[in-house]
Amino acid sequence: MNSSLDAVFDASLSHQRTALKAFREAASERILVIDGAMGTEIQGLGFGESHFRGDRFQSCSCQLQGNNDLLTLTAP
């Protein structure tokens, strides 16, 4: 049973090395965009309306909370 688990583990490591090599090669040739659960992470920070509004959007009459893209301007 151990030899079977070892083979699975070795195959997994080999796959990870191959994937990492491909990732590094791609990153050396172009800009990569990695999409993840950033929205979930931002929500966990507990930002309120003032964080999204910042100084830049004080006069905006609409609600801005939840527009995570604005945080790149108001709270980089």
mmCIF file of the N, C-alpha and C atoms, coordinates in Angstrom:
data_MODEL
# 
_entry.id   MODEL 
# 
loop_
_atom_site.group_PDB 
_atom_site.id 
_atom_site.type_symbol 
_atom_site.label_atom_id 
_atom_site.label_alt_id 
_atom_site.label_comp_id 
_atom_site.label_asym_id 
_atom_site.label_entity_id 
_atom_site.label_seq_id 
_atom_site.pdbx_PDB_ins_code 
_atom_site.Cartn_x 
_atom_site.Cartn_y 
_atom_site.Cartn_z 
_atom_site.occupancy 
_atom_site.B_iso_or_equiv 
_atom_site.pdbx_formal_charge 
_atom_site.auth_seq_id 
_atom_site.auth_comp_id 
_atom_site.auth_asym_id 
_atom_site.auth_atom_id 
_atom_site.pdbx_PDB_model_num 
ATOM 1   N N  . MET A 1 1  ? 0.825   -1.193 0.000   1.00 0.00 ? 1  MET A N  1 
ATOM 2   C CA . MET A 1 1  ? 0.000   0.000  0.000   1.00 0.00 ? 1  MET A CA 1 
ATOM 3   C C  . MET A 1 1  ? 0.865   1.251  0.000   1.00 0.00 ? 1  MET A C  1 
ATOM 4   N N  . ASN A 1 2  ? 1.974   1.255  0.728   1.00 0.00 ? 2  ASN A N  1 
ATOM 5   C CA . ASN A 1 2  ? 2.842   2.430  0.771   1.00 0.00 ? 2  ASN A CA 1 
ATOM 6   C C  . ASN A 1 2  ? 3.426   2.766  -0.585  1.00 0.00 ? 2  ASN A C  1 
ATOM 7   N N  . SER A 1 3  ? 3.807   1.745  -1.360  1.00 0.00 ? 3  SER A N  1 
ATOM 8   C CA . SER A 1 3  ? 4.387   2.022  -2.666  1.00 0.00 ? 3  SER A CA 1 
ATOM 9   C C  . SER A 1 3  ? 3.358   2.670  -3.588  1.00 0.00 ? 3  SER A C  1 
ATOM 10  N N  . SER A 1 4  ? 2.095   2.308  -3.442  1.00 0.00 ? 4  SER A N  1 
ATOM 11  C CA . SER A 1 4  ? 1.041   2.921  -4.234  1.00 0.00 ? 4  SER A CA 1 
ATOM 12  C C  . SER A 1 4  ? 0.867   4.389  -3.857  1.00 0.00 ? 4  SER A C  1 
ATOM 13  N N  . LEU A 1 5  ? 0.866   4.688  -2.575  1.00 0.00 ? 5  LEU A N  1 
ATOM 14  C CA . LEU A 1 5  ? 0.761   6.069  -2.111  1.00 0.00 ? 5  LEU A CA 1 
ATOM 15  C C  . LEU A 1 5  ? 1.983   6.880  -2.522  1.00 0.00 ? 5  LEU A C  1 
ATOM 16  N N  . ASP A 1 6  ? 3.151   6.274  -2.454  1.00 0.00 ? 6  ASP A N  1 
ATOM 17  C CA . ASP A 1 6  ? 4.370   6.954  -2.882  1.00 0.00 ? 6  ASP A CA 1 
ATOM 18  C C  . ASP A 1 6  ? 4.302   7.324  -4.355  1.00 0.00 ? 6  ASP A C  1 
ATOM 19  N N  . ALA A 1 7  ? 3.771   6.421  -5.174  1.00 0.00 ? 7  ALA A N  1 
ATOM 20  C CA . ALA A 1 7  ? 3.660   6.686  -6.609  1.00 0.00 ? 7  ALA A CA 1 
ATOM 21  C C  . ALA A 1 7  ? 2.705   7.850  -6.864  1.00 0.00 ? 7  ALA A C  1 
ATOM 22  N N  . VAL A 1 8  ? 1.594   7.892  -6.148  1.00 0.00 ? 8  VAL A N  1 
ATOM 23  C CA . VAL A 1 8  ? 0.637   8.989  -6.295  1.00 0.00 ? 8  VAL A CA 1 
ATOM 24  C C  . VAL A 1 8  ? 1.291   10.298 -5.868  1.00 0.00 ? 8  VAL A C  1 
ATOM 25  N N  . PHE A 1 9  ? 2.006   10.272 -4.748  1.00 0.00 ? 9  PHE A N  1 
ATOM 26  C CA . PHE A 1 9  ? 2.680   11.464 -4.242  1.00 0.00 ? 9  PHE A CA 1 
ATOM 27  C C  . PHE A 1 9  ? 3.734   11.945 -5.237  1.00 0.00 ? 9  PHE A C  1 
ATOM 28  N N  . ASP A 1 10 ? 4.527   11.031 -5.764  1.00 0.00 ? 10 ASP A N  1 
ATOM 29  C CA . ASP A 1 10 ? 5.557   11.394 -6.743  1.00 0.00 ? 10 ASP A CA 1 
ATOM 30  C C  . ASP A 1 10 ? 4.939   11.985 -8.007  1.00 0.00 ? 10 ASP A C  1 
ATOM 31  N N  . ALA A 1 11 ? 3.840   11.418 -8.464  1.00 0.00 ? 11 ALA A N  1 
ATOM 32  C CA . ALA A 1 11 ? 3.165   11.929 -9.661  1.00 0.00 ? 11 ALA A CA 1 
ATOM 33  C C  . ALA A 1 11 ? 2.629   13.329 -9.401  1.00 0.00 ? 11 ALA A C  1 
ATOM 34  N N  . SER A 1 12 ? 2.111   13.548 -8.198  1.00 0.00 ? 12 SER A N  1 
ATOM 35  C CA . SER A 1 12 ? 1.580   14.869 -7.841  1.00 0.00 ? 12 SER A CA 1 
ATOM 36  C C  . SER A 1 12 ? 2.695   15.906 -7.822  1.00 0.00 ? 12 SER A C  1 
ATOM 37  N N  . LEU A 1 13 ? 3.833   15.561 -7.245  1.00 0.00 ? 13 LEU A N  1 
ATOM 38  C CA . LEU A 1 13 ? 4.970   16.485 -7.213  1.00 0.00 ? 13 LEU A CA 1 
ATOM 39  C C  . LEU A 1 13 ? 5.473   16.784 -8.616  1.00 0.00 ? 13 LEU A C  1 
ATOM 40  N N  . SER A 1 14 ? 5.515   15.765 -9.451  1.00 0.00 ? 14 SER A N  1 
ATOM 41  C CA . SER A 1 14 ? 5.953   15.963 -10.828 1.00 0.00 ? 14 SER A CA 1 
ATOM 42  C C  . SER A 1 14 ? 5.009   16.917 -11.559 1.00 0.00 ? 14 SER A C  1 
ATOM 43  N N  . HIS A 1 15 ? 3.719   16.742 -11.352 1.00 0.00 ? 15 HIS A N  1 
ATOM 44  C CA . HIS A 1 15 ? 2.727   17.622 -11.975 1.00 0.00 ? 15 HIS A CA 1 
ATOM 45  C C  . HIS A 1 15 ? 2.889   19.054 -11.465 1.00 0.00 ? 15 HIS A C  1 
ATOM 46  N N  . GLN A 1 16 ? 3.115   19.214 -10.168 1.00 0.00 ? 16 GLN A N  1 
ATOM 47  C CA . GLN A 1 16 ? 3.298   20.553 -9.597  1.00 0.00 ? 16 GLN A CA 1 
ATOM 48  C C  . GLN A 1 16 ? 4.540   21.225 -10.171 1.00 0.00 ? 16 GLN A C  1 
ATOM 49  N N  . ARG A 1 17 ? 5.618   20.478 -10.300 1.00 0.00 ? 17 ARG A N  1 
ATOM 50  C CA . ARG A 1 17 ? 6.845   21.046 -10.875 1.00 0.00 ? 17 ARG A CA 1 
ATOM 51  C C  . ARG A 1 17 ? 6.615   21.487 -12.324 1.00 0.00 ? 17 ARG A C  1 
ATOM 52  N N  . THR A 1 18 ? 5.909   20.666 -13.085 1.00 0.00 ? 18 THR A N  1 
ATOM 53  C CA . THR A 1 18 ? 5.606   20.995 -14.478 1.00 0.00 ? 18 THR A CA 1 
ATOM 54  C C  . THR A 1 18 ? 4.739   22.248 -14.555 1.00 0.00 ? 18 THR A C  1 
ATOM 55  N N  . ALA A 1 19 ? 3.732   22.325 -13.707 1.00 0.00 ? 19 ALA A N  1 
ATOM 56  C CA . ALA A 1 19 ? 2.838   23.484 -13.701 1.00 0.00 ? 19 ALA A CA 1 
ATOM 57  C C  . ALA A 1 19 ? 3.589   24.746 -13.291 1.00 0.00 ? 19 ALA A C  1 
ATOM 58  N N  . LEU A 1 20 ? 4.448   24.651 -12.291 1.00 0.00 ? 20 LEU A N  1 
ATOM 59  C CA . LEU A 1 20 ? 5.224   25.802 -11.835 1.00 0.00 ? 20 LEU A CA 1 
ATOM 60  C C  . LEU A 1 20 ? 6.182   26.277 -12.922 1.00 0.00 ? 20 LEU A C  1 
ATOM 61  N N  . LYS A 1 21 ? 6.797   25.351 -13.622 1.00 0.00 ? 21 LYS A N  1 
ATOM 62  C CA . LYS A 1 21 ? 7.698   25.714 -14.714 1.00 0.00 ? 21 LYS A CA 1 
ATOM 63  C C  . LYS A 1 21 ? 6.928   26.448 -15.813 1.00 0.00 ? 21 LYS A C  1 
ATOM 64  N N  . ALA A 1 22 ? 5.762   25.939 -16.173 1.00 0.00 ? 22 ALA A N  1 
ATOM 65  C CA . ALA A 1 22 ? 4.946   26.583 -17.211 1.00 0.00 ? 22 ALA A CA 1 
ATOM 66  C C  . ALA A 1 22 ? 4.503   27.973 -16.758 1.00 0.00 ? 22 ALA A C  1 
ATOM 67  N N  . PHE A 1 23 ? 4.135   28.103 -15.493 1.00 0.00 ? 23 PHE A N  1 
ATOM 68  C CA . PHE A 1 23 ? 3.733   29.395 -14.958 1.00 0.00 ? 23 PHE A CA 1 
ATOM 69  C C  . PHE A 1 23 ? 4.884   30.396 -15.029 1.00 0.00 ? 23 PHE A C  1 
ATOM 70  N N  . ARG A 1 24 ? 6.054   29.995 -14.609 1.00 0.00 ? 24 ARG A N  1 
ATOM 71  C CA . ARG A 1 24 ? 7.220   30.894 -14.641 1.00 0.00 ? 24 ARG A CA 1 
ATOM 72  C C  . ARG A 1 24 ? 7.576   31.299 -16.065 1.00 0.00 ? 24 ARG A C  1 
ATOM 73  N N  . GLU A 1 25 ? 7.494   30.368 -16.982 1.00 0.00 ? 25 GLU A N  1 
ATOM 74  C CA . GLU A 1 25 ? 7.786   30.692 -18.381 1.00 0.00 ? 25 GLU A CA 1 
ATOM 75  C C  . GLU A 1 25 ? 6.772   31.702 -18.919 1.00 0.00 ? 25 GLU A C  1 
ATOM 76  N N  . ALA A 1 26 ? 5.505   31.480 -18.639 1.00 0.00 ? 26 ALA A N  1 
ATOM 77  C CA . ALA A 1 26 ? 4.467   32.396 -19.105 1.00 0.00 ? 26 ALA A CA 1 
ATOM 78  C C  . ALA A 1 26 ? 4.649   33.782 -18.483 1.00 0.00 ? 26 ALA A C  1 
ATOM 79  N N  . ALA A 1 27 ? 4.987   33.823 -17.195 1.00 0.00 ? 27 ALA A N  1 
ATOM 80  C CA . ALA A 1 27 ? 5.167   35.105 -16.504 1.00 0.00 ? 27 ALA A CA 1 
ATOM 81  C C  . ALA A 1 27 ? 6.379   35.862 -17.040 1.00 0.00 ? 27 ALA A C  1 
ATOM 82  N N  . SER A 1 28 ? 7.359   35.158 -17.550 1.00 0.00 ? 28 SER A N  1 
ATOM 83  C CA . SER A 1 28 ? 8.532   35.835 -18.097 1.00 0.00 ? 28 SER A CA 1 
ATOM 84  C C  . SER A 1 28 ? 8.250   36.424 -19.485 1.00 0.00 ? 28 SER A C  1 
ATOM 85  N N  . GLU A 1 29 ? 7.172   35.955 -20.126 1.00 0.00 ? 29 GLU A N  1 
ATOM 86  C CA . GLU A 1 29 ? 6.844   36.401 -21.475 1.00 0.00 ? 29 GLU A CA 1 
ATOM 87  C C  . GLU A 1 29 ? 5.746   37.447 -21.536 1.00 0.00 ? 29 GLU A C  1 
ATOM 88  N N  . ARG A 1 30 ? 4.871   37.472 -20.541 1.00 0.00 ? 30 ARG A N  1 
ATOM 89  C CA . ARG A 1 30 ? 3.715   38.373 -20.593 1.00 0.00 ? 30 ARG A CA 1 
ATOM 90  C C  . ARG A 1 30 ? 3.153   38.618 -19.194 1.00 0.00 ? 30 ARG A C  1 
ATOM 91  N N  . ILE A 1 31 ? 2.271   39.587 -19.103 1.00 0.00 ? 31 ILE A N  1 
ATOM 92  C CA . ILE A 1 31 ? 1.588   39.872 -17.850 1.00 0.00 ? 31 ILE A CA 1 
ATOM 93  C C  . ILE A 1 31 ? 0.482   38.839 -17.663 1.00 0.00 ? 31 ILE A C  1 
ATOM 94  N N  . LEU A 1 32 ? 0.424   38.247 -16.499 1.00 0.00 ? 32 LEU A N  1 
ATOM 95  C CA . LEU A 1 32 ? -0.607  37.260 -16.200 1.00 0.00 ? 32 LEU A CA 1 
ATOM 96  C C  . LEU A 1 32 ? -1.620  37.859 -15.238 1.00 0.00 ? 32 LEU A C  1 
ATOM 97  N N  . VAL A 1 33 ? -2.856  37.563 -15.440 1.00 0.00 ? 33 VAL A N  1 
ATOM 98  C CA . VAL A 1 33 ? -3.912  37.977 -14.525 1.00 0.00 ? 33 VAL A CA 1 
ATOM 99  C C  . VAL A 1 33 ? -4.406  36.730 -13.823 1.00 0.00 ? 33 VAL A C  1 
ATOM 100 N N  . ILE A 1 34 ? -4.319  36.756 -12.506 1.00 0.00 ? 34 ILE A N  1 
ATOM 101 C CA . ILE A 1 34 ? -4.744  35.615 -11.723 1.00 0.00 ? 34 ILE A CA 1 
ATOM 102 C C  . ILE A 1 34 ? -6.007  36.026 -10.974 1.00 0.00 ? 34 ILE A C  1 
ATOM 103 N N  . ASP A 1 35 ? -7.080  35.342 -11.255 1.00 0.00 ? 35 ASP A N  1 
ATOM 104 C CA . ASP A 1 35 ? -8.359  35.671 -10.655 1.00 0.00 ? 35 ASP A CA 1 
ATOM 105 C C  . ASP A 1 35 ? -8.606  34.735 -9.482  1.00 0.00 ? 35 ASP A C  1 
ATOM 106 N N  . GLY A 1 36 ? -9.016  35.310 -8.389  1.00 0.00 ? 36 GLY A N  1 
ATOM 107 C CA . GLY A 1 36 ? -9.287  34.493 -7.214  1.00 0.00 ? 36 GLY A CA 1 
ATOM 108 C C  . GLY A 1 36 ? -10.451 35.057 -6.431  1.00 0.00 ? 36 GLY A C  1 
ATOM 109 N N  . ALA A 1 37 ? -10.523 34.714 -5.191  1.00 0.00 ? 37 ALA A N  1 
ATOM 110 C CA . ALA A 1 37 ? -11.631 35.116 -4.332  1.00 0.00 ? 37 ALA A CA 1 
ATOM 111 C C  . ALA A 1 37 ? -11.346 36.444 -3.637  1.00 0.00 ? 37 ALA A C  1 
ATOM 112 N N  . MET A 1 38 ? -10.870 37.422 -4.402  1.00 0.00 ? 38 MET A N  1 
ATOM 113 C CA . MET A 1 38 ? -10.520 38.712 -3.814  1.00 0.00 ? 38 MET A CA 1 
ATOM 114 C C  . MET A 1 38 ? -11.736 39.412 -3.226  1.00 0.00 ? 38 MET A C  1 
ATOM 115 N N  . GLY A 1 39 ? -12.890 39.315 -3.891  1.00 0.00 ? 39 GLY A N  1 
ATOM 116 C CA . GLY A 1 39 ? -14.105 39.942 -3.367  1.00 0.00 ? 39 GLY A CA 1 
ATOM 117 C C  . GLY A 1 39 ? -14.463 39.415 -1.988  1.00 0.00 ? 39 GLY A C  1 
ATOM 118 N N  . THR A 1 40 ? -14.320 38.125 -1.808  1.00 0.00 ? 40 THR A N  1 
ATOM 119 C CA . THR A 1 40 ? -14.596 37.515 -0.509  1.00 0.00 ? 40 THR A CA 1 
ATOM 120 C C  . THR A 1 40 ? -13.626 38.035 0.541   1.00 0.00 ? 40 THR A C  1 
ATOM 121 N N  . GLU A 1 41 ? -12.361 38.162 0.175   1.00 0.00 ? 41 GLU A N  1 
ATOM 122 C CA . GLU A 1 41 ? -11.359 38.687 1.098   1.00 0.00 ? 41 GLU A CA 1 
ATOM 123 C C  . GLU A 1 41 ? -11.677 40.130 1.494   1.00 0.00 ? 41 GLU A C  1 
ATOM 124 N N  . ILE A 1 42 ? -12.078 40.941 0.514   1.00 0.00 ? 42 ILE A N  1 
ATOM 125 C CA . ILE A 1 42 ? -12.407 42.345 0.788   1.00 0.00 ? 42 ILE A CA 1 
ATOM 126 C C  . ILE A 1 42 ? -13.605 42.430 1.720   1.00 0.00 ? 42 ILE A C  1 
ATOM 127 N N  . GLN A 1 43 ? -14.629 41.621 1.489   1.00 0.00 ? 43 GLN A N  1 
ATOM 128 C CA . GLN A 1 43 ? -15.807 41.634 2.347   1.00 0.00 ? 43 GLN A CA 1 
ATOM 129 C C  . GLN A 1 43 ? -15.438 41.291 3.781   1.00 0.00 ? 43 GLN A C  1 
ATOM 130 N N  . GLY A 1 44 ? -14.496 40.400 3.959   1.00 0.00 ? 44 GLY A N  1 
ATOM 131 C CA . GLY A 1 44 ? -14.060 39.998 5.298   1.00 0.00 ? 44 GLY A CA 1 
ATOM 132 C C  . GLY A 1 44 ? -13.366 41.108 6.061   1.00 0.00 ? 44 GLY A C  1 
ATOM 133 N N  . LEU A 1 45 ? -12.888 42.127 5.363   1.00 0.00 ? 45 LEU A N  1 
ATOM 134 C CA . LEU A 1 45 ? -12.208 43.238 6.025   1.00 0.00 ? 45 LEU A CA 1 
ATOM 135 C C  . LEU A 1 45 ? -13.183 44.199 6.696   1.00 0.00 ? 45 LEU A C  1 
ATOM 136 N N  . GLY A 1 46 ? -14.445 44.101 6.346   1.00 0.00 ? 46 GLY A N  1 
ATOM 137 C CA . GLY A 1 46 ? -15.469 44.917 6.988   1.00 0.00 ? 46 GLY A CA 1 
ATOM 138 C C  . GLY A 1 46 ? -15.460 46.382 6.594   1.00 0.00 ? 46 GLY A C  1 
ATOM 139 N N  . PHE A 1 47 ? -15.066 46.684 5.378   1.00 0.00 ? 47 PHE A N  1 
ATOM 140 C CA . PHE A 1 47 ? -15.060 48.072 4.919   1.00 0.00 ? 47 PHE A CA 1 
ATOM 141 C C  . PHE A 1 47 ? -16.475 48.647 4.909   1.00 0.00 ? 47 PHE A C  1 
ATOM 142 N N  . GLY A 1 48 ? -16.581 49.902 5.279   1.00 0.00 ? 48 GLY A N  1 
ATOM 143 C CA . GLY A 1 48 ? -17.852 50.606 5.242   1.00 0.00 ? 48 GLY A CA 1 
ATOM 144 C C  . GLY A 1 48 ? -17.882 51.593 4.092   1.00 0.00 ? 48 GLY A C  1 
ATOM 145 N N  . GLU A 1 49 ? -18.984 52.325 4.016   1.00 0.00 ? 49 GLU A N  1 
ATOM 146 C CA . GLU A 1 49 ? -19.174 53.300 2.938   1.00 0.00 ? 49 GLU A CA 1 
ATOM 147 C C  . GLU A 1 49 ? -18.013 54.276 2.841   1.00 0.00 ? 49 GLU A C  1 
ATOM 148 N N  . SER A 1 50 ? -17.485 54.714 3.964   1.00 0.00 ? 50 SER A N  1 
ATOM 149 C CA . SER A 1 50 ? -16.399 55.710 3.949   1.00 0.00 ? 50 SER A CA 1 
ATOM 150 C C  . SER A 1 50 ? -15.131 55.171 3.295   1.00 0.00 ? 50 SER A C  1 
ATOM 151 N N  . HIS A 1 51 ? -14.877 53.890 3.412   1.00 0.00 ? 51 HIS A N  1 
ATOM 152 C CA . HIS A 1 51 ? -13.697 53.300 2.769   1.00 0.00 ? 51 HIS A CA 1 
ATOM 153 C C  . HIS A 1 51 ? -13.830 53.338 1.250   1.00 0.00 ? 51 HIS A C  1 
ATOM 154 N N  . PHE A 1 52 ? -15.018 53.029 0.762   1.00 0.00 ? 52 PHE A N  1 
ATOM 155 C CA . PHE A 1 52 ? -15.247 53.021 -0.679  1.00 0.00 ? 52 PHE A CA 1 
ATOM 156 C C  . PHE A 1 52 ? -15.298 54.444 -1.235  1.00 0.00 ? 52 PHE A C  1 
ATOM 157 N N  . ARG A 1 53 ? -15.817 55.367 -0.446  1.00 0.00 ? 53 ARG A N  1 
ATOM 158 C CA . ARG A 1 53 ? -15.987 56.751 -0.869  1.00 0.00 ? 53 ARG A CA 1 
ATOM 159 C C  . ARG A 1 53 ? -14.652 57.491 -0.836  1.00 0.00 ? 53 ARG A C  1 
ATOM 160 N N  . GLY A 1 54 ? -13.882 57.304 0.226   1.00 0.00 ? 54 GLY A N  1 
ATOM 161 C CA . GLY A 1 54 ? -12.615 58.013 0.374   1.00 0.00 ? 54 GLY A CA 1 
ATOM 162 C C  . GLY A 1 54 ? -12.791 59.512 0.220   1.00 0.00 ? 54 GLY A C  1 
ATOM 163 N N  . ASP A 1 55 ? -11.717 60.235 0.006   1.00 0.00 ? 55 ASP A N  1 
ATOM 164 C CA . ASP A 1 55 ? -11.789 61.684 -0.233  1.00 0.00 ? 55 ASP A CA 1 
ATOM 165 C C  . ASP A 1 55 ? -12.255 61.977 -1.652  1.00 0.00 ? 55 ASP A C  1 
ATOM 166 N N  . ARG A 1 56 ? -11.911 61.078 -2.548  1.00 0.00 ? 56 ARG A N  1 
ATOM 167 C CA . ARG A 1 56 ? -12.139 61.311 -3.969  1.00 0.00 ? 56 ARG A CA 1 
ATOM 168 C C  . ARG A 1 56 ? -13.621 61.360 -4.360  1.00 0.00 ? 56 ARG A C  1 
ATOM 169 N N  . PHE A 1 57 ? -14.452 60.613 -3.679  1.00 0.00 ? 57 PHE A N  1 
ATOM 170 C CA . PHE A 1 57 ? -15.856 60.504 -4.071  1.00 0.00 ? 57 PHE A CA 1 
ATOM 171 C C  . PHE A 1 57 ? -16.806 61.016 -2.981  1.00 0.00 ? 57 PHE A C  1 
ATOM 172 N N  . GLN A 1 58 ? -16.367 61.987 -2.206  1.00 0.00 ? 58 GLN A N  1 
ATOM 173 C CA . GLN A 1 58 ? -17.203 62.546 -1.139  1.00 0.00 ? 58 GLN A CA 1 
ATOM 174 C C  . GLN A 1 58 ? -18.505 63.130 -1.668  1.00 0.00 ? 58 GLN A C  1 
ATOM 175 N N  . SER A 1 59 ? -18.471 63.761 -2.823  1.00 0.00 ? 59 SER A N  1 
ATOM 176 C CA . SER A 1 59 ? -19.661 64.443 -3.339  1.00 0.00 ? 59 SER A CA 1 
ATOM 177 C C  . SER A 1 59 ? -20.578 63.535 -4.157  1.00 0.00 ? 59 SER A C  1 
ATOM 178 N N  . CYS A 1 60 ? -20.216 62.299 -4.335  1.00 0.00 ? 60 CYS A N  1 
ATOM 179 C CA . CYS A 1 60 ? -21.057 61.377 -5.105  1.00 0.00 ? 60 CYS A CA 1 
ATOM 180 C C  . CYS A 1 60 ? -22.317 61.064 -4.300  1.00 0.00 ? 60 CYS A C  1 
ATOM 181 N N  . SER A 1 61 ? -23.481 61.195 -4.948  1.00 0.00 ? 61 SER A N  1 
ATOM 182 C CA . SER A 1 61 ? -24.747 61.014 -4.236  1.00 0.00 ? 61 SER A CA 1 
ATOM 183 C C  . SER A 1 61 ? -25.182 59.547 -4.134  1.00 0.00 ? 61 SER A C  1 
ATOM 184 N N  . CYS A 1 62 ? -24.568 58.675 -4.883  1.00 0.00 ? 62 CYS A N  1 
ATOM 185 C CA . CYS A 1 62 ? -24.984 57.265 -4.851  1.00 0.00 ? 62 CYS A CA 1 
ATOM 186 C C  . CYS A 1 62 ? -24.214 56.478 -3.796  1.00 0.00 ? 62 CYS A C  1 
ATOM 187 N N  . GLN A 1 63 ? -24.750 55.311 -3.457  1.00 0.00 ? 63 GLN A N  1 
ATOM 188 C CA . GLN A 1 63 ? -24.073 54.430 -2.518  1.00 0.00 ? 63 GLN A CA 1 
ATOM 189 C C  . GLN A 1 63 ? -22.911 53.747 -3.234  1.00 0.00 ? 63 GLN A C  1 
ATOM 190 N N  . LEU A 1 64 ? -21.750 53.738 -2.598  1.00 0.00 ? 64 LEU A N  1 
ATOM 191 C CA . LEU A 1 64 ? -20.566 53.155 -3.230  1.00 0.00 ? 64 LEU A CA 1 
ATOM 192 C C  . LEU A 1 64 ? -20.110 51.865 -2.558  1.00 0.00 ? 64 LEU A C  1 
ATOM 193 N N  . GLN A 1 65 ? -20.562 51.628 -1.349  1.00 0.00 ? 65 GLN A N  1 
ATOM 194 C CA . GLN A 1 65 ? -20.140 50.434 -0.627  1.00 0.00 ? 65 GLN A CA 1 
ATOM 195 C C  . GLN A 1 65 ? -20.469 49.191 -1.443  1.00 0.00 ? 65 GLN A C  1 
ATOM 196 N N  . GLY A 1 66 ? -19.490 48.307 -1.568  1.00 0.00 ? 66 GLY A N  1 
ATOM 197 C CA . GLY A 1 66 ? -19.647 47.085 -2.336  1.00 0.00 ? 66 GLY A CA 1 
ATOM 198 C C  . GLY A 1 66 ? -19.045 47.170 -3.726  1.00 0.00 ? 66 GLY A C  1 
ATOM 199 N N  . ASN A 1 67 ? -18.713 48.383 -4.174  1.00 0.00 ? 67 ASN A N  1 
ATOM 200 C CA . ASN A 1 67 ? -18.058 48.541 -5.474  1.00 0.00 ? 67 ASN A CA 1 
ATOM 201 C C  . ASN A 1 67 ? -16.554 48.373 -5.241  1.00 0.00 ? 67 ASN A C  1 
ATOM 202 N N  . ASN A 1 68 ? -16.131 47.135 -5.181  1.00 0.00 ? 68 ASN A N  1 
ATOM 203 C CA . ASN A 1 68 ? -14.746 46.813 -4.807  1.00 0.00 ? 68 ASN A CA 1 
ATOM 204 C C  . ASN A 1 68 ? -13.715 47.443 -5.728  1.00 0.00 ? 68 ASN A C  1 
ATOM 205 N N  . ASP A 1 69 ? -14.069 47.692 -6.980  1.00 0.00 ? 69 ASP A N  1 
ATOM 206 C CA . ASP A 1 69 ? -13.123 48.303 -7.918  1.00 0.00 ? 69 ASP A CA 1 
ATOM 207 C C  . ASP A 1 69 ? -12.722 49.704 -7.464  1.00 0.00 ? 69 ASP A C  1 
ATOM 208 N N  . LEU A 1 70 ? -13.617 50.397 -6.786  1.00 0.00 ? 70 LEU A N  1 
ATOM 209 C CA . LEU A 1 70 ? -13.292 51.754 -6.310  1.00 0.00 ? 70 LEU A CA 1 
ATOM 210 C C  . LEU A 1 70 ? -12.159 51.748 -5.299  1.00 0.00 ? 70 LEU A C  1 
ATOM 211 N N  . LEU A 1 71 ? -11.992 50.664 -4.591  1.00 0.00 ? 71 LEU A N  1 
ATOM 212 C CA . LEU A 1 71 ? -10.941 50.599 -3.575  1.00 0.00 ? 71 LEU A CA 1 
ATOM 213 C C  . LEU A 1 71 ? -9.546  50.757 -4.172  1.00 0.00 ? 71 LEU A C  1 
ATOM 214 N N  . THR A 1 72 ? -9.386  50.479 -5.455  1.00 0.00 ? 72 THR A N  1 
ATOM 215 C CA . THR A 1 72 ? -8.086  50.694 -6.082  1.00 0.00 ? 72 THR A CA 1 
ATOM 216 C C  . THR A 1 72 ? -7.751  52.174 -6.137  1.00 0.00 ? 72 THR A C  1 
ATOM 217 N N  . LEU A 1 73 ? -8.780  53.026 -6.074  1.00 0.00 ? 73 LEU A N  1 
ATOM 218 C CA . LEU A 1 73 ? -8.576  54.471 -6.095  1.00 0.00 ? 73 LEU A CA 1 
ATOM 219 C C  . LEU A 1 73 ? -8.633  55.098 -4.705  1.00 0.00 ? 73 LEU A C  1 
ATOM 220 N N  . THR A 1 74 ? -9.489  54.573 -3.838  1.00 0.00 ? 74 THR A N  1 
ATOM 221 C CA . THR A 1 74 ? -9.702  55.182 -2.531  1.00 0.00 ? 74 THR A CA 1 
ATOM 222 C C  . THR A 1 74 ? -8.878  54.565 -1.413  1.00 0.00 ? 74 THR A C  1 
ATOM 223 N N  . ALA A 1 75 ? -8.478  53.325 -1.569  1.00 0.00 ? 75 ALA A N  1 
ATOM 224 C CA . ALA A 1 75 ? -7.705  52.634 -0.528  1.00 0.00 ? 75 ALA A CA 1 
ATOM 225 C C  . ALA A 1 75 ? -6.735  51.651 -1.174  1.00 0.00 ? 75 ALA A C  1 
ATOM 226 N N  . PRO A 1 76 ? -5.789  52.189 -1.964  1.00 0.00 ? 76 PRO A N  1 
ATOM 227 C CA . PRO A 1 76 ? -4.897  51.261 -2.701  1.00 0.00 ? 76 PRO A CA 1 
ATOM 228 C C  . PRO A 1 76 ? -4.000  50.424 -1.791  1.00 0.00 ? 76 PRO A C  1 
# 
